[in-house]
Amino acid sequence: MDLGIAGRRAAVAASSQGLGFACALELAREGAKVAICSRNRERIEAAADRVRAEVAGARVYATVVDVSNQDDCARFVGETVETFGGIDILVTNTGGPAPGGLDAVTLDQVHDGYTSTLLSAIVMMKASVPHMRAAGWGRIVNILSMTVKQPKTNLLVSNTMRPAILGFAKSISNELAASGVTVNNVAPGYTRTERLVELAGHTAEQTGQTPDEVFAEWERVVPAHRLGDPADLGAMVAFLCSERAGYVTGVTVQVDGGSVQGLF
């Protein structure tokens, strides 16, 4: 299927590894020019080299950005526009906030979750939308979590900040639909990334299990009986960014192997 995004200009946040990298790689495979970022210069340049090695002729711009810094988030969008002459696609993403429940989470961790998770996405969307409106075409996809549909007790900060992004995205999707700009979200489930390793370690500490036992339990409870691969999410994000998905906006798509049991 030709997704119709060859030559489009994309920015994918927090993309040196995991879900962000998988999305950047899939967009590059579809012919998009891709800007990627990370807090670490060595890691983001290595990620850019990986994309170029896998996609012949890929146009990749790598820059250092701390998504917990509001100015850095706006600068990432600005550098994408300056480098590629505009921005057509934005994929917001962050590392997950600190895990823990009510008694474990500190107010400092709540504030950190607000700046790195919620505010970063809002700043990047606000910075991108004027360019997309002017062009009459745009795609925004926010990487959230299945916890926006089915909260997890030990992910209190994530349960708070990610649904707020969903509310913001749904609201602006209505404002932007007539201008050719779509705004959607993806909600990954248990996906084998560095973040999941962190959560497995945290769960193991709380339960007395080993991390391997935690992973095995997660695989048992997922109806698909496997953990997701980052490429599963990358494929969905690329479709939501495509010409084919031009009539899809304001939705949250679960990519979770059937983990969320609710009807809505």
C-alpha positions as a LaTeX table, in Angstrom:
\begin{tabular}{lrrr}
\hline
Residue & $x$ (\AA) & $y$ (\AA) & $z$ (\AA) \\
\hline
Met1 & 0.00 & 0.00 & 0.00 \\
Asp2 & 1.34 & 3.40 & $-0.98$ \\
Leu3 & 0.74 & 5.64 & 2.03 \\
Gly4 & 1.31 & 8.79 & $-0.02$ \\
Ile5 & 3.77 & 10.44 & 2.35 \\
Ala6 & 6.97 & 10.27 & 0.31 \\
Gly7 & 8.68 & 13.64 & 0.66 \\
Arg8 & 6.59 & 14.67 & 3.66 \\
Arg9 & 8.48 & 16.30 & 6.54 \\
Ala10 & 8.20 & 14.58 & 9.91 \\
Ala11 & 9.39 & 15.23 & 13.46 \\
Val12 & 9.43 & 12.30 & 15.89 \\
Ala13 & 10.23 & 13.13 & 19.50 \\
Ala14 & 12.26 & 10.96 & 21.90 \\
Ser15 & 13.29 & 8.70 & 19.05 \\
Ser16 & 16.74 & 7.30 & 19.75 \\
Gln17 & 15.26 & 3.93 & 20.71 \\
Gly18 & 12.07 & 2.05 & 21.47 \\
Leu19 & 8.72 & 3.21 & 20.13 \\
Gly20 & 9.95 & 6.60 & 18.93 \\
Phe21 & 12.71 & 5.03 & 16.87 \\
Ala22 & 10.34 & 2.46 & 15.38 \\
Cys23 & 8.01 & 5.24 & 14.22 \\
Ala24 & 10.85 & 7.28 & 12.73 \\
Leu25 & 12.17 & 4.24 & 10.89 \\
Glu26 & 8.76 & 3.35 & 9.44 \\
Leu27 & 8.15 & 6.92 & 8.26 \\
Ala28 & 11.58 & 6.94 & 6.63 \\
Arg29 & 10.73 & 3.67 & 4.89 \\
Glu30 & 7.67 & 5.38 & 3.45 \\
Gly31 & 9.88 & 8.12 & 2.02 \\
Ala32 & 9.32 & 10.85 & 4.60 \\
Lys33 & 12.11 & 13.17 & 5.68 \\
Val34 & 12.50 & 12.61 & 9.40 \\
Ala35 & 13.83 & 14.75 & 12.26 \\
Ile36 & 14.62 & 12.80 & 15.41 \\
Cys37 & 15.76 & 13.84 & 18.87 \\
Ser38 & 17.11 & 12.62 & 22.19 \\
Arg39 & 18.80 & 14.10 & 25.25 \\
Asn40 & 21.99 & 12.23 & 24.34 \\
Arg41 & 24.02 & 13.28 & 21.28 \\
Glu42 & 25.76 & 9.92 & 20.85 \\
Arg43 & 22.53 & 7.91 & 21.00 \\
Ile44 & 20.58 & 10.11 & 18.60 \\
Glu45 & 23.37 & 10.18 & 16.04 \\
Ala46 & 23.62 & 6.39 & 16.30 \\
Ala47 & 19.87 & 6.17 & 15.71 \\
Ala48 & 20.16 & 8.36 & 12.63 \\
Asp49 & 22.92 & 6.10 & 11.31 \\
Arg50 & 20.68 & 3.06 & 11.88 \\
Val51 & 17.88 & 4.62 & 9.83 \\
Arg52 & 20.27 & 5.52 & 7.01 \\
Ala53 & 21.69 & 1.98 & 7.05 \\
Glu54 & 18.22 & 0.42 & 6.77 \\
Val55 & 16.66 & 2.91 & 4.32 \\
Ala56 & 18.67 & 3.79 & 1.25 \\
Gly57 & 18.68 & 7.53 & 0.62 \\
Ala58 & 16.90 & 8.36 & 3.88 \\
Arg59 & 16.83 & 12.06 & 4.83 \\
Val60 & 17.37 & 12.18 & 8.60 \\
Tyr61 & 18.10 & 15.14 & 10.85 \\
Ala62 & 19.26 & 14.36 & 14.39 \\
Thr63 & 19.34 & 16.89 & 17.22 \\
Val64 & 19.71 & 17.00 & 21.00 \\
Val65 & 16.46 & 17.85 & 22.80 \\
Asp66 & 15.33 & 17.45 & 26.39 \\
Val67 & 11.56 & 17.05 & 26.09 \\
Ser68 & 11.12 & 18.12 & 29.71 \\
Asn69 & 12.32 & 21.57 & 28.61 \\
Gln70 & 9.62 & 23.70 & 26.99 \\
Asp71 & 12.08 & 25.75 & 24.94 \\
Asp72 & 13.76 & 22.59 & 23.64 \\
Cys73 & 10.41 & 21.22 & 22.47 \\
Ala74 & 9.62 & 24.36 & 20.50 \\
Arg75 & 13.16 & 24.43 & 19.12 \\
Phe76 & 12.80 & 20.84 & 17.86 \\
Val77 & 9.83 & 21.84 & 15.74 \\
Gly78 & 11.62 & 24.99 & 14.60 \\
Glu79 & 14.73 & 23.08 & 13.54 \\
Thr80 & 12.58 & 20.61 & 11.61 \\
Val81 & 10.97 & 23.49 & 9.71 \\
Glu82 & 14.33 & 25.14 & 9.09 \\
Thr83 & 15.98 & 21.91 & 7.91 \\
Phe84 & 13.22 & 20.54 & 5.69 \\
Gly85 & 11.34 & 23.71 & 4.78 \\
Gly86 & 8.25 & 22.85 & 6.81 \\
Ile87 & 6.61 & 20.22 & 8.98 \\
Asp88 & 3.79 & 17.95 & 7.82 \\
Ile89 & 3.91 & 15.20 & 10.45 \\
Leu90 & 4.45 & 15.37 & 14.20 \\
Val91 & 4.77 & 12.32 & 16.44 \\
Thr92 & 4.93 & 13.29 & 20.11 \\
Asn93 & 6.58 & 10.88 & 22.50 \\
Thr94 & 8.41 & 10.80 & 25.81 \\
Gly95 & 9.97 & 8.33 & 28.16 \\
Gly96 & 7.45 & 7.19 & 30.75 \\
Pro97 & 7.03 & 9.10 & 34.03 \\
Ala98 & 8.25 & 7.60 & 37.28 \\
Pro99 & 6.21 & 4.51 & 38.27 \\
Gly100 & 4.50 & 4.16 & 41.61 \\
Gly101 & 1.20 & 4.58 & 43.41 \\
Leu102 & $-0.14$ & 7.23 & 45.78 \\
Asp103 & 2.21 & 6.56 & 48.69 \\
Ala104 & 5.34 & 6.15 & 46.55 \\
Val105 & 5.00 & 9.06 & 44.13 \\
Thr106 & 6.40 & 12.42 & 45.22 \\
Leu107 & 5.11 & 15.83 & 44.18 \\
Asp108 & 8.42 & 16.43 & 42.41 \\
Gln109 & 7.77 & 13.33 & 40.30 \\
Val110 & 4.27 & 14.59 & 39.51 \\
His111 & 5.75 & 17.90 & 38.35 \\
Asp112 & 8.40 & 16.10 & 36.29 \\
Gly113 & 5.66 & 14.01 & 34.69 \\
Tyr114 & 3.72 & 17.15 & 33.86 \\
Thr115 & 6.65 & 18.87 & 32.13 \\
Ser116 & 8.11 & 15.86 & 30.33 \\
Thr117 & 4.89 & 14.08 & 29.37 \\
Leu118 & 1.98 & 16.51 & 29.14 \\
Leu119 & 3.54 & 19.91 & 28.52 \\
Ser120 & 6.07 & 18.60 & 25.99 \\
Ala121 & 3.30 & 17.22 & 23.77 \\
Ile122 & 1.25 & 20.41 & 24.02 \\
Val123 & 4.22 & 22.64 & 23.18 \\
Met124 & 5.14 & 20.59 & 20.12 \\
Met125 & 1.57 & 20.52 & 18.88 \\
Lys126 & 1.15 & 24.27 & 19.36 \\
Ala127 & 4.42 & 24.92 & 17.51 \\
Ser128 & 3.53 & 22.62 & 14.59 \\
Val129 & $-0.08$ & 23.51 & 13.93 \\
Pro130 & 0.47 & 26.96 & 12.32 \\
His131 & 2.75 & 25.40 & 9.67 \\
Met132 & 0.27 & 22.59 & 8.98 \\
Arg133 & $-2.68$ & 24.96 & 8.77 \\
Ala134 & $-0.81$ & 27.18 & 6.32 \\
Ala135 & $-0.03$ & 24.16 & 4.13 \\
Gly136 & $-3.58$ & 22.79 & 4.36 \\
Trp137 & $-2.27$ & 19.37 & 5.37 \\
Gly138 & $-0.94$ & 17.84 & 8.57 \\
Arg139 & $-0.81$ & 14.74 & 10.70 \\
Ile140 & $-0.30$ & 14.70 & 14.47 \\
Val141 & 0.00 & 11.41 & 16.36 \\
Asn142 & 0.61 & 11.21 & 20.10 \\
Ile143 & 2.17 & 8.06 & 21.53 \\
Leu144 & 0.27 & 7.41 & 24.76 \\
Ser145 & $-0.36$ & 4.07 & 26.49 \\
Met146 & $-3.15$ & 1.56 & 26.89 \\
Thr147 & $-3.43$ & 3.00 & 30.42 \\
Val148 & $-5.48$ & 5.87 & 28.97 \\
Lys149 & $-8.20$ & 3.24 & 28.53 \\
Gln150 & $-7.34$ & 0.91 & 31.41 \\
Pro151 & $-5.26$ & 2.57 & 34.17 \\
Lys152 & $-2.60$ & 0.64 & 36.08 \\
Thr153 & $-2.40$ & 1.19 & 39.84 \\
Asn154 & 1.39 & 1.56 & 39.94 \\
Leu155 & 1.48 & 4.12 & 37.11 \\
Leu156 & $-0.25$ & 7.01 & 38.87 \\
Val157 & 1.64 & 9.83 & 37.12 \\
Ser158 & 1.24 & 8.27 & 33.69 \\
Asn159 & $-2.45$ & 7.65 & 34.40 \\
Thr160 & $-2.81$ & 11.37 & 35.08 \\
Met161 & $-0.74$ & 12.98 & 32.32 \\
Arg162 & $-1.41$ & 10.77 & 29.31 \\
Pro163 & $-5.23$ & 11.04 & 29.45 \\
Ala164 & $-4.75$ & 14.82 & 29.63 \\
Ile165 & $-2.94$ & 14.63 & 26.28 \\
Leu166 & $-5.85$ & 12.60 & 24.94 \\
Gly167 & $-8.28$ & 15.32 & 26.03 \\
Phe168 & $-6.16$ & 18.06 & 24.46 \\
Ala169 & $-5.78$ & 16.10 & 21.22 \\
Lys170 & $-9.49$ & 15.31 & 20.96 \\
Ser171 & $-10.35$ & 18.96 & 21.52 \\
Ile172 & $-8.02$ & 20.37 & 18.88 \\
Ser173 & $-8.92$ & 17.64 & 16.39 \\
Asn174 & $-12.34$ & 19.26 & 16.11 \\
Glu175 & $-10.79$ & 22.69 & 15.53 \\
Leu176 & $-8.38$ & 21.46 & 12.87 \\
Ala177 & $-10.40$ & 18.91 & 10.90 \\
Ala178 & $-11.63$ & 21.37 & 8.28 \\
Ser179 & $-8.07$ & 22.59 & 7.62 \\
Gly180 & $-6.78$ & 19.19 & 6.52 \\
Val181 & $-4.96$ & 18.47 & 9.78 \\
Thr182 & $-5.74$ & 15.26 & 11.66 \\
Val183 & $-4.92$ & 14.60 & 15.32 \\
Asn184 & $-4.88$ & 11.05 & 16.65 \\
Asn185 & $-3.34$ & 8.96 & 19.39 \\
Val186 & $-1.94$ & 5.46 & 19.66 \\
Ala187 & $-2.15$ & 3.45 & 22.84 \\
Pro188 & 0.51 & 0.73 & 22.93 \\
Gly189 & 0.22 & $-2.17$ & 25.32 \\
Tyr190 & 2.99 & $-4.35$ & 26.66 \\
Thr191 & 5.72 & $-3.75$ & 24.09 \\
Arg192 & 9.28 & $-4.98$ & 24.49 \\
Thr193 & 11.15 & $-1.71$ & 24.94 \\
Glu194 & 13.62 & $-0.26$ & 27.42 \\
Arg195 & 10.66 & 1.29 & 29.28 \\
Leu196 & 9.08 & $-2.14$ & 29.74 \\
Val197 & 12.32 & $-3.47$ & 31.19 \\
Glu198 & 12.20 & $-0.60$ & 33.71 \\
Leu199 & 8.60 & $-1.39$ & 34.63 \\
Ala200 & 9.37 & $-5.10$ & 34.93 \\
Gly201 & 12.15 & $-4.27$ & 37.39 \\
His202 & 9.82 & $-2.03$ & 39.41 \\
Thr203 & 7.10 & $-4.68$ & 39.47 \\
Ala204 & 9.60 & $-7.34$ & 40.49 \\
Glu205 & 10.70 & $-5.24$ & 43.45 \\
Gln206 & 7.09 & $-4.81$ & 44.56 \\
Thr207 & 6.06 & $-8.45$ & 44.17 \\
Gly208 & 9.22 & $-10.43$ & 44.93 \\
Gln209 & 9.25 & $-11.94$ & 41.44 \\
Thr210 & 12.15 & $-11.90$ & 39.04 \\
Pro211 & 11.91 & $-9.63$ & 35.98 \\
Asp212 & 11.69 & $-12.74$ & 33.77 \\
Glu213 & 8.71 & $-13.95$ & 35.78 \\
Val214 & 7.05 & $-10.56$ & 35.35 \\
Phe215 & 7.55 & $-10.69$ & 31.59 \\
Ala216 & 6.13 & $-14.23$ & 31.48 \\
Glu217 & 3.06 & $-13.11$ & 33.43 \\
Trp218 & 2.49 & $-10.21$ & 31.05 \\
Glu219 & 2.69 & $-12.56$ & 28.07 \\
Arg220 & 0.09 & $-14.83$ & 29.71 \\
Val221 & $-2.43$ & $-12.05$ & 30.26 \\
Val222 & $-2.16$ & $-10.54$ & 26.76 \\
Pro223 & $-4.79$ & $-12.24$ & 24.57 \\
Ala224 & $-2.25$ & $-12.44$ & 21.73 \\
His225 & 0.08 & $-14.31$ & 24.13 \\
Arg226 & 3.08 & $-12.26$ & 23.15 \\
Leu227 & 4.58 & $-8.89$ & 23.89 \\
Gly228 & 4.35 & $-6.28$ & 21.19 \\
Asp229 & 7.23 & $-5.37$ & 18.93 \\
Pro230 & 7.97 & $-1.65$ & 18.43 \\
Ala231 & 7.47 & $-2.22$ & 14.70 \\
Asp232 & 3.81 & $-3.06$ & 15.40 \\
Leu233 & 3.29 & 0.47 & 16.66 \\
Gly234 & 5.45 & 2.03 & 13.94 \\
Ala235 & 3.21 & 0.54 & 11.26 \\
Met236 & 0.05 & 1.97 & 12.84 \\
Val237 & 1.60 & 5.41 & 13.29 \\
Ala238 & 2.72 & 5.46 & 9.66 \\
Phe239 & $-0.81$ & 4.63 & 8.54 \\
Leu240 & $-2.34$ & 7.39 & 10.70 \\
Cys241 & 0.14 & 9.80 & 9.09 \\
Ser242 & $-0.82$ & 8.72 & 5.59 \\
Glu243 & $-3.05$ & 10.11 & 2.87 \\
Arg244 & $-5.21$ & 7.01 & 3.29 \\
Ala245 & $-6.08$ & 8.06 & 6.87 \\
Gly246 & $-7.19$ & 11.56 & 5.94 \\
Tyr247 & $-10.73$ & 10.98 & 7.27 \\
Val248 & $-9.54$ & 9.57 & 10.60 \\
Thr249 & $-9.19$ & 12.15 & 13.34 \\
Gly250 & $-9.80$ & 12.48 & 17.06 \\
Val251 & $-9.38$ & 8.76 & 17.72 \\
Thr252 & $-7.17$ & 6.68 & 19.99 \\
Val253 & $-6.04$ & 3.39 & 18.47 \\
Gln254 & $-4.99$ & 0.58 & 20.78 \\
Val255 & $-1.99$ & $-1.45$ & 19.66 \\
Asp256 & $-2.03$ & $-3.89$ & 22.54 \\
Gly257 & $-2.68$ & $-7.44$ & 21.40 \\
Gly258 & $-6.19$ & $-7.22$ & 22.86 \\
Ser259 & $-5.12$ & $-6.24$ & 26.38 \\
Val260 & $-7.74$ & $-3.53$ & 26.97 \\
Gln261 & $-11.01$ & $-5.27$ & 27.74 \\
Gly262 & $-13.41$ & $-2.30$ & 27.60 \\
Leu263 & $-15.80$ & $-1.61$ & 24.75 \\
Phe264 & $-14.79$ & 2.05 & 24.40 \\
\hline
\end{tabular}
